[in-house]
Amino acid sequence: MNKTPFIWLGAGRAKKRGVARRGRQLDAAARAGLPVPEGAILLDELFRIFLQEGVVEQEGEKVIVPDPIWLLEVFYRDVRFPHLKTTADLCVIPADDYAGPLSLKSMVHEVDLENAQQLAEALSKVWSLPIVDEKFRRDVSIVSSIEGEVVGRALSLPHEADDVVTILSGDAEEEIHLTRLGRWDRPSQEFPPFARRLQLLLRGVRRTINNQGIVEFFWQDDGTVCWISLFN
C-alpha cells in the first residue's frame, strides 16, 4: 500500500484524498475542534484493494465477505487501523452529485470492530447500499458510538433567524426552532440543556463549514456534549 487507505478525522486530508462533501465536512469539523466522535474515513481505495485481493467479493449489487477472520486480520495487521475504545457507527459517504437525504437508518450502529463477524456484516452492508454504484467512490465514515440521550437532525439556512431542529425518537419526529446565535450571543435559558448545547454547536459548525450558507447534520446529545454524527 503506497498510501494509508484511511484518514483519521481531523487530519485535514479528506479533500486531498478525493472524499465527497459530507466526509470533507466531518473531517473539517473535527480539525476545527468541534465535537466529532473519534474515528476515520475508510477510503474507496481500501474497498478496491480488498476487492482485488479477494478479501471481499461482489455479487451483483451486494458486497460479501467470504472469510470474516481474514478481513479482521487484514484490517488491523496490514491496514493498521487503530483500535477504538468503544463500538463504532459506520455509514457510506455518498458522492457529491447524490442529492438525496440520508437518515440515521443508513448507518450501522454499535459495531464491535474487534468482532470479525460484526465487522464483516457492517462493511458488507455499507459497501452494498444502493446509493453507491460502480462509478462512485465507496468511502465510509467510521466513528465511535455515542450513547445519545437525545438525537436529531439540525438544519441551518442562510438569512433565517432560526435554525430548524428535528428531534428523532423511534419513528416519531418533533420539530423545534432554535434562535440562531450571533458571535457574542449566549444560549437562551428558555430552552432545555441539550438545545442550548446544540445552539452553540450550530454556531460553531456555521463558522467552520461554508456550504452556500446551508448546514445540515445529525447530532446526538449524551447529556454533557452535543456531538456531530453525520453531515447531510
Residue frames relative to the residue before (quaternion, step in Angstrom):
aa qw qx qy qz dx dy dz
M 1.0000 0.0000 0.0000 0.0000 0.00 0.00 0.00
N 0.3427 -0.7599 0.5173 0.1937 3.58 -0.56 1.16
K 0.7833 0.1096 -0.0486 0.6099 3.57 1.07 -0.77
T 0.5654 -0.5798 0.4546 0.3709 3.55 -1.14 0.60
P 0.3359 -0.7918 0.4732 0.1907 3.63 -0.63 1.05
F 0.6930 0.3230 -0.3224 0.5581 3.56 1.04 0.81
I 0.2104 -0.7522 0.6037 0.1594 3.56 -1.25 0.39
W 0.4257 -0.6876 0.5249 0.2655 3.55 -0.99 0.81
L 0.5015 -0.6651 0.4564 0.3128 3.58 -0.86 0.93
G 0.7395 0.3416 -0.2950 0.4995 3.53 -0.84 1.07
A 0.5311 0.6368 -0.4067 0.3833 3.57 1.26 -0.14
G 0.3848 -0.7509 0.4611 0.2745 3.59 1.21 -0.41
R 0.5610 0.6328 -0.3748 0.3801 3.58 1.17 0.44
A 0.4027 0.7501 -0.4626 0.2472 3.59 1.25 -0.05
K 0.6674 0.5008 -0.3094 0.4561 3.60 0.88 -0.89
K 0.6602 0.5203 -0.3031 0.4490 3.57 0.92 -0.89
R 0.7266 0.4193 -0.2394 0.4889 3.57 1.06 -0.72
G 0.6021 -0.6381 0.3347 0.3441 3.61 1.22 0.34
V 0.3719 0.7375 -0.4898 0.2791 3.60 1.21 0.34
A 0.5346 -0.6469 0.4463 0.3106 3.60 -1.05 0.81
R 0.7768 -0.4201 0.2298 0.4091 3.53 -1.35 0.43
R 0.6733 0.5163 -0.3249 0.4177 3.60 0.74 -0.99
G 0.6786 0.4731 -0.2816 0.4861 3.57 1.03 -0.77
R 0.6207 0.5361 -0.3413 0.4592 3.58 1.03 -0.74
Q 0.6566 0.5134 -0.3145 0.4543 3.57 0.98 -0.82
L 0.6348 0.5168 -0.3344 0.4670 3.59 0.99 -0.77
D 0.6455 0.5137 -0.3054 0.4755 3.58 1.00 -0.84
A 0.6705 0.4992 -0.2967 0.4618 3.60 0.93 -0.91
A 0.6406 0.5249 -0.3266 0.4555 3.58 0.98 -0.81
A 0.6618 0.4917 -0.3054 0.4764 3.58 0.95 -0.86
R 0.6476 0.5214 -0.3164 0.4567 3.59 0.97 -0.81
A 0.6808 0.4845 -0.2813 0.4717 3.58 1.09 -0.71
G 0.5558 -0.6390 0.3772 0.3748 3.58 1.27 -0.03
L 0.4146 0.6858 -0.4903 0.3426 3.57 1.22 0.32
P 0.5911 -0.6172 0.3852 0.3482 3.62 -1.12 0.57
V 0.1463 0.7407 -0.6291 0.1850 3.54 -0.11 1.40
P 0.4844 -0.6711 0.4584 0.3238 3.63 -0.75 0.91
E 0.6156 -0.5461 0.4192 0.3835 3.56 -1.17 0.61
G 0.3736 0.7371 -0.5050 0.2493 3.57 -0.89 0.84
A 0.3626 -0.7235 0.5601 0.1772 3.52 -1.33 -0.22
I 0.3511 -0.6622 0.5967 0.2866 3.51 -1.39 -0.06
L 0.2770 -0.7255 0.6080 0.1650 3.54 -0.75 1.09
L 0.3352 -0.7940 0.4780 0.1695 3.56 -0.49 1.20
D 0.6675 -0.4937 0.3901 0.3980 3.51 -1.30 0.45
E 0.5849 0.5972 -0.3640 0.4109 3.57 1.09 -0.69
L 0.6200 0.5435 -0.3488 0.4456 3.58 1.06 -0.71
F 0.6426 0.5121 -0.3245 0.4686 3.58 0.93 -0.87
R 0.6692 0.5043 -0.3060 0.4519 3.61 0.89 -0.91
I 0.6397 0.5084 -0.3263 0.4752 3.60 1.01 -0.76
F 0.6578 0.5076 -0.3088 0.4629 3.58 0.89 -0.91
L 0.6554 0.5064 -0.3104 0.4666 3.57 0.99 -0.81
Q 0.6636 0.5125 -0.2991 0.4555 3.58 0.93 -0.88
E 0.7411 0.4178 -0.2207 0.4770 3.57 0.96 -0.89
G 0.5331 -0.6601 0.3936 0.3537 3.58 1.25 -0.10
V 0.3928 0.7099 -0.4930 0.3141 3.59 1.24 0.23
V 0.7506 0.0962 -0.0886 0.6476 3.56 1.22 -0.62
E 0.1876 -0.7625 0.6082 0.1159 3.55 -1.25 0.45
Q 0.2953 -0.7538 0.5616 0.1709 3.54 -1.18 0.55
E 0.0446 -0.7746 0.6307 -0.0130 3.54 -0.85 1.07
G 0.7863 -0.1239 0.0292 0.6046 3.55 0.00 1.31
E 0.7939 -0.2279 0.1923 0.5299 3.58 -0.71 -1.08
K 0.6449 0.5469 -0.3146 0.4313 3.58 1.24 -0.25
V 0.2491 -0.7345 0.6157 0.1391 3.53 -1.06 0.87
I 0.0808 -0.8058 0.5864 0.0190 3.57 -0.82 0.98
V 0.2949 -0.7218 0.5989 0.1828 3.55 -1.27 0.47
P 0.2896 -0.8061 0.4860 0.1734 3.63 -0.25 1.20
D 0.8031 0.1111 -0.0377 0.5842 3.60 1.07 -0.69
P 0.2715 -0.8065 0.5027 0.1519 3.64 -0.03 1.26
I 0.6207 0.5437 -0.3543 0.4400 3.61 1.02 -0.72
W 0.6396 0.5155 -0.3146 0.4756 3.58 0.99 -0.84
L 0.6294 0.5346 -0.3278 0.4590 3.58 0.95 -0.87
L 0.6647 0.5066 -0.3044 0.4571 3.58 0.87 -0.95
E 0.6589 0.5125 -0.3093 0.4555 3.58 0.93 -0.88
V 0.6714 0.4861 -0.2962 0.4745 3.58 0.90 -0.91
F 0.6276 0.5743 -0.3325 0.4070 3.57 0.97 -0.91
Y 0.7807 0.3196 -0.1702 0.5092 3.58 0.89 -0.89
R 0.7120 0.4644 -0.2773 0.4477 3.60 0.92 -0.83
D 0.7890 0.3203 -0.1597 0.4993 3.59 0.79 -1.00
V 0.7043 0.4152 -0.2567 0.5154 3.58 0.90 -0.89
R 0.2166 -0.8192 0.4948 0.1930 3.58 1.23 -0.62
F 0.1643 0.7830 -0.5739 0.1748 3.54 0.85 0.98
P 0.4898 -0.6753 0.4539 0.3132 3.63 -0.86 0.87
H 0.4664 -0.6543 0.5160 0.2968 3.56 -1.19 0.54
L 0.2762 -0.7542 0.5742 0.1588 3.58 -0.70 1.08
K 0.5154 -0.6686 0.4519 0.2885 3.55 -1.18 0.59
T 0.7627 0.2793 -0.1555 0.5622 3.57 1.23 -0.35
T 0.6448 -0.4293 0.4135 0.4785 3.52 -1.32 -0.23
A 0.3163 -0.7677 0.5363 0.1513 3.58 -1.25 0.33
D 0.3037 -0.7016 0.6119 0.2027 3.53 -1.35 0.44
L 0.1429 -0.8011 0.5794 0.0469 3.57 -0.88 0.99
C 0.0724 0.7877 -0.6088 0.0601 3.56 -1.09 0.77
V 0.4629 -0.6525 0.5202 0.2990 3.55 -1.03 0.78
I 0.2906 -0.7242 0.5980 0.1830 3.57 -1.17 0.66
P 0.2963 -0.7976 0.4928 0.1825 3.61 -0.25 1.21
A 0.6144 -0.5527 0.4207 0.3742 3.55 -1.26 0.49
D 0.6708 -0.5357 0.3422 0.3820 3.57 -1.20 0.54
D 0.7169 0.4368 -0.2714 0.4707 3.59 1.02 -0.66
Y 0.5027 0.5765 -0.4603 0.4507 3.56 1.27 0.35
A 0.1735 -0.8465 0.5010 0.0493 3.56 -0.33 1.29
G 0.5203 0.6729 -0.4116 0.3273 3.58 1.19 -0.23
P 0.5220 -0.6347 0.4639 0.3309 3.58 -1.14 0.55
L 0.3484 -0.6887 0.5883 0.2410 3.52 -1.25 0.49
S 0.1787 -0.7475 0.6212 0.1530 3.55 -1.30 0.11
L 0.6427 -0.5172 0.3850 0.4139 3.56 -1.25 0.31
K 0.5844 0.5848 -0.3681 0.4254 3.58 1.24 -0.42
S 0.5944 0.5608 -0.3712 0.4408 3.59 1.23 -0.30
M 0.6164 0.5208 -0.3454 0.4792 3.58 1.30 -0.15
V 0.2969 -0.6794 0.6291 0.2335 3.53 -1.29 0.41
H 0.2145 -0.8445 0.4862 0.0665 3.55 -0.44 1.24
E 0.8791 0.1190 -0.0774 0.4550 3.51 -1.35 0.57
V 0.2111 0.7745 -0.5519 0.2259 3.54 0.71 1.16
D 0.3139 -0.7114 0.5981 0.1941 3.56 -0.92 0.94
L 0.2768 -0.8112 0.4944 0.1443 3.57 -0.21 1.28
E 0.6202 0.5245 -0.3520 0.4651 3.60 1.25 -0.20
N 0.6184 0.5179 -0.3313 0.4895 3.55 1.34 -0.15
A 0.4342 -0.7454 0.4397 0.2500 3.57 -0.43 1.22
Q 0.6797 0.4962 -0.3000 0.4493 3.58 0.88 -0.90
Q 0.6681 0.4953 -0.3065 0.4631 3.59 0.92 -0.86
L 0.6457 0.5127 -0.3209 0.4661 3.59 0.97 -0.82
A 0.6602 0.5129 -0.3044 0.4565 3.57 0.95 -0.91
E 0.6766 0.4918 -0.2971 0.4605 3.59 0.88 -0.91
A 0.6585 0.5149 -0.3148 0.4496 3.59 0.97 -0.82
L 0.6878 0.4655 -0.2906 0.4752 3.59 0.84 -0.92
S 0.6078 0.5486 -0.3490 0.4559 3.56 1.04 -0.73
K 0.6790 0.4981 -0.2944 0.4518 3.58 0.91 -0.90
V 0.7272 0.4339 -0.2752 0.4552 3.61 0.69 -0.99
W 0.6670 0.4780 -0.3109 0.4796 3.60 1.06 -0.61
S 0.6900 0.4713 -0.2750 0.4756 3.60 1.23 -0.32
L 0.4290 0.7244 -0.4665 0.2712 3.60 1.20 -0.16
P 0.5340 -0.6866 0.3943 0.2967 3.60 -0.88 0.93
I 0.5778 0.5833 -0.4044 0.4030 3.61 1.16 -0.26
V 0.6892 0.3856 -0.2719 0.5499 3.56 1.29 -0.06
D 0.0241 0.7896 -0.6131 0.0049 3.59 -0.84 0.93
E 0.8059 -0.3586 0.1844 0.4335 3.55 -1.31 0.03
K 0.7090 0.4658 -0.2833 0.4474 3.62 0.97 -0.72
F 0.6730 0.4800 -0.2960 0.4785 3.60 1.24 -0.18
R 0.5620 -0.5752 0.4746 0.3579 3.52 -1.29 0.44
R 0.2672 -0.7529 0.5796 0.1605 3.56 -1.22 0.49
D 0.1190 0.7895 -0.5829 0.1506 3.55 0.68 1.12
V 0.1230 -0.7958 0.5923 0.0287 3.57 -1.09 0.74
S 0.2957 -0.7206 0.5939 0.2013 3.58 -0.94 0.88
I 0.0343 -0.7814 0.6229 -0.0128 3.54 -1.03 0.84
V 0.0875 0.8251 -0.5423 0.1320 3.58 -0.27 1.30
S 0.6174 -0.5505 0.4130 0.3810 3.55 -1.19 0.55
S 0.4878 -0.6703 0.4798 0.2874 3.56 -0.97 0.88
I 0.1999 -0.7557 0.6159 0.0978 3.53 -1.14 0.82
E 0.3402 -0.7139 0.5692 0.2251 3.58 -0.97 0.83
G 0.0920 -0.8510 0.5168 0.0150 3.55 0.18 1.30
E 0.3322 -0.7241 0.5689 0.2043 3.57 -0.89 0.94
V 0.7631 0.0791 -0.0398 0.6402 3.55 1.18 -0.70
V 0.0372 -0.7979 0.6016 -0.0039 3.57 -0.89 0.91
G 0.1673 0.8059 -0.5565 0.1138 3.53 -1.16 0.47
R 0.4599 -0.6353 0.5448 0.2967 3.50 -1.39 -0.28
A 0.1541 -0.7890 0.5909 0.0675 3.58 -0.99 0.86
L 0.0715 -0.7888 0.6104 0.0061 3.55 -1.02 0.87
S 0.0412 -0.7830 0.6204 -0.0163 3.53 -0.81 1.11
L 0.1016 -0.8107 0.5765 0.0054 3.56 -0.63 1.18
P 0.5578 -0.6165 0.4260 0.3568 3.60 -1.04 0.68
H 0.8401 0.2137 -0.1694 0.4688 3.53 -1.23 0.67
E 0.5707 0.5490 -0.4094 0.4530 3.60 1.20 0.42
A 0.4620 -0.7041 0.4689 0.2664 3.58 -0.96 0.86
D 0.7686 0.2846 -0.1473 0.5537 3.57 1.16 -0.61
D 0.3404 -0.6719 0.6101 0.2460 3.52 -1.32 0.47
V 0.3485 -0.7414 0.5412 0.1896 3.56 -1.04 0.82
V 0.0628 -0.8041 0.5910 -0.0140 3.56 -0.73 1.11
T 0.1417 -0.7687 0.6199 0.0691 3.54 -0.93 0.97
I 0.2152 -0.7697 0.5907 0.1104 3.56 -0.64 1.13
L 0.1976 -0.8053 0.5553 0.0646 3.56 -0.75 1.11
S 0.0849 0.7736 -0.6218 0.0877 3.55 -0.86 1.03
G 0.7883 -0.1226 0.0303 0.6022 3.56 -0.07 1.31
D 0.7699 -0.2650 0.2315 0.5324 3.56 -0.70 -1.09
A 0.5728 0.5981 -0.3732 0.4181 3.59 1.30 -0.05
E 0.1210 -0.7792 0.6122 0.0592 3.55 -1.19 0.65
E 0.0619 -0.7728 0.6306 0.0346 3.55 -1.09 0.75
E 0.2117 -0.7984 0.5554 0.0969 3.57 -0.74 1.06
I 0.0062 0.7721 -0.6352 0.0160 3.54 -0.99 0.92
H 0.3143 -0.7284 0.5756 0.1984 3.57 -1.25 0.42
L 0.1534 -0.7875 0.5941 0.0587 3.55 -0.88 1.02
T 0.4961 -0.6510 0.4874 0.3041 3.55 -0.92 0.91
R 0.4131 -0.7129 0.5099 0.2472 3.57 -0.84 0.99
L 0.3402 -0.7608 0.5212 0.1837 3.56 -0.76 1.05
G 0.3461 -0.6938 0.5922 0.2194 3.54 -1.10 0.80
R 0.7870 -0.3656 0.2157 0.4476 3.53 -1.32 0.03
W 0.8074 0.2674 -0.1254 0.5108 3.59 0.85 -0.91
D 0.4603 0.7062 -0.4404 0.3088 3.61 1.24 0.04
R 0.3118 -0.7149 0.5948 0.1949 3.52 -1.23 0.59
P 0.5996 -0.5652 0.4074 0.3936 3.61 -1.10 0.53
S 0.5043 -0.6663 0.4682 0.2873 3.53 -1.11 0.73
Q 0.4478 -0.7084 0.4870 0.2458 3.57 -0.90 0.97
E 0.5423 0.6234 -0.4071 0.3893 3.59 1.23 -0.18
F 0.6704 0.4807 -0.2906 0.4848 3.58 1.24 -0.37
P 0.5577 -0.5873 0.4511 0.3749 3.62 -1.15 0.48
P 0.7171 -0.4831 0.2808 0.4167 3.61 -1.19 0.47
F 0.6536 0.5100 -0.3451 0.4399 3.63 0.85 -0.84
A 0.6572 0.5143 -0.3138 0.4528 3.59 1.01 -0.80
R 0.6300 0.5179 -0.3367 0.4707 3.59 1.05 -0.67
R 0.6392 0.4992 -0.3292 0.4836 3.57 1.02 -0.76
L 0.6465 0.5201 -0.3146 0.4611 3.56 1.02 -0.78
Q 0.5965 0.5544 -0.3630 0.4529 3.61 1.04 -0.67
L 0.6690 0.4881 -0.2924 0.4782 3.57 0.94 -0.89
L 0.6440 0.5239 -0.3181 0.4578 3.56 1.00 -0.85
L 0.6460 0.5203 -0.3205 0.4575 3.58 0.92 -0.86
R 0.6391 0.5105 -0.3354 0.4674 3.59 0.94 -0.76
G 0.6675 0.5015 -0.3020 0.4601 3.58 0.93 -0.85
V 0.6468 0.5135 -0.3206 0.4640 3.57 1.00 -0.81
R 0.6491 0.5181 -0.3274 0.4506 3.61 0.92 -0.84
R 0.6430 0.5198 -0.3214 0.4616 3.58 1.04 -0.71
T 0.7329 0.4486 -0.2209 0.4613 3.54 1.06 -0.82
I 0.7797 0.3091 -0.1362 0.5272 3.56 0.92 -0.96
N 0.0517 -0.7864 0.6155 0.0113 3.56 -0.76 1.02
N 0.1478 0.7815 -0.5843 0.1612 3.55 -0.17 1.32
Q 0.7111 -0.4278 0.2234 0.5113 3.55 0.64 1.25
G 0.6980 -0.4946 0.2600 0.4478 3.54 1.11 0.75
I 0.6321 0.5178 -0.3324 0.4710 3.61 1.27 -0.09
V 0.0127 0.7826 -0.6211 0.0390 3.55 -0.84 1.03
E 0.1054 0.7841 -0.6051 0.0886 3.59 -0.84 0.98
F 0.1747 0.7885 -0.5724 0.1417 3.55 -0.79 0.97
F 0.4352 -0.6370 0.5638 0.2950 3.52 -1.35 0.34
W 0.0923 -0.8028 0.5889 0.0132 3.57 -1.03 0.80
Q 0.1320 -0.7533 0.6369 0.0974 3.52 -1.34 0.38
D 0.1611 -0.7792 0.6000 0.0832 3.56 -0.88 0.95
D 0.2315 -0.8168 0.5183 0.1034 3.57 -0.62 1.14
G 0.6676 -0.4835 0.2990 0.4808 3.57 1.27 0.25
T 0.7613 0.2682 -0.1621 0.5677 3.56 1.29 -0.29
V 0.7956 0.1129 -0.0074 0.5952 3.55 0.99 -0.98
C 0.2747 -0.7158 0.6152 0.1835 3.55 -1.14 0.70
W 0.1619 -0.8361 0.5237 0.0219 3.57 -0.43 1.31
I 0.4012 -0.6492 0.5831 0.2785 3.55 -1.25 0.52
S 0.2267 -0.7911 0.5568 0.1134 3.59 -0.76 1.04
L 0.7966 -0.1233 0.1994 0.5572 3.53 0.79 -1.09
F 0.3170 -0.7315 0.5679 0.2047 3.58 -0.93 0.85
N 0.2392 -0.7723 0.5763 0.1190 3.55 -1.14 0.70
